[in-house]
Amino acid sequence: PAPAAAAAPVPSAEPSSATPRRLEPWPGLVVYAERDARIEIPGPGRIDLAEGTISLRLRSAGTPASLTVRTPSADVVVTGTVLAVTADPAGTTVDVLHGEVEVLVAGTTIRVRDGEHLEPGSLRPGPLPPRSASRLADLFPEEPTPAHLAEARRPDMEPPANAAAPAPTPASAAAPSATPGDRSPRPAPEPPRPDDAYRQAETALRAGHLAEAAGLLRRVLALAPPGSGTEANALLDLAAVCERLDDTVCRRDALQRYLDRHPSGALREDARADLCRLLERSGPREPLAACLRAYLAEFPQGRSAPWARGLLEAAGSSTEPSRRTGD
């Protein structure tokens, strides 16, 4: 049996004005819960999703090795994959980017594989929409293979079994032997990796060390390639940590940097709306109006569009976004 501590309930993700909340209930599992998601994690191996959308990555080497996402209408059995699950009155929607899952609904088991999408009420999955694939790829970027592994000896590089060892060249034969005082050159140390700093930041965050987590996320940003998915995730996580630290300047800068560097980011609409709400509380008026106009120009039918138009009207500003180049 698992230790009692492992089965302790994990608090549910509460909706907030921040971008999707990142959770790591146990090693090997990362979950992003949308702001409207109502979830409970009663223990290892199970997530109860009453409403809304969660995106998750489960590594097969993690513990536990499998996971069941339970919605009011279906059970989604996961064994190492990247996917999103949505629960709403119409039923359960499943998007799979990598791996394979089993969806148990109304006594029927449906397999959903790489690049497939299952609609509520359907017994046969279809192709994964590009927008959903892009969103999952942004949330969970593929980790590059370390260079020393990628350059490992391949079968076609193996010498024949009966090949003789190469004879030493005259230069090597004439080379003087090392004296006892000589020191052989040491291999250069591997450069720091953003993934290592990210794991340290997550550990600090789980321990409640918010200031330390913010510092480690800034280190991730210094190491991550510009425009990468790792940078995007670190900026959004830093914005969330700064909100908990009540550091308005830090949060505003992180959101603005995400918007500047990731013009097609999957969470761009949420980041823009969060920045506008932050400016609504902290002012001044002109940056808020510019933020609202930028939101409406990019997302005229967005979830926060009525709120943005209402604020502009209340401020006596035009609800139409500026048409000038560069806005």
Beta strands, then each sheet from edge to edge (+ up, - down):
strand 1: 21-23
strand 2: 29-33
strand 3: 38-43
strand 4: 46-58
strand 5: 67-70
strand 6: 75-78
strand 7: 81-88
strand 8: 91-98
strand 9: 101-105
strand 10: 108-112
strand 11: 116-118
strand 12: 126-127
sheet 1: 1+ 2- 4+ 3-
sheet 2: 1+ 2- 4+ 5+ 6- 9+ 10-
sheet 3: 1+ 2- 4+ 7- 8+ 11- 12+
end
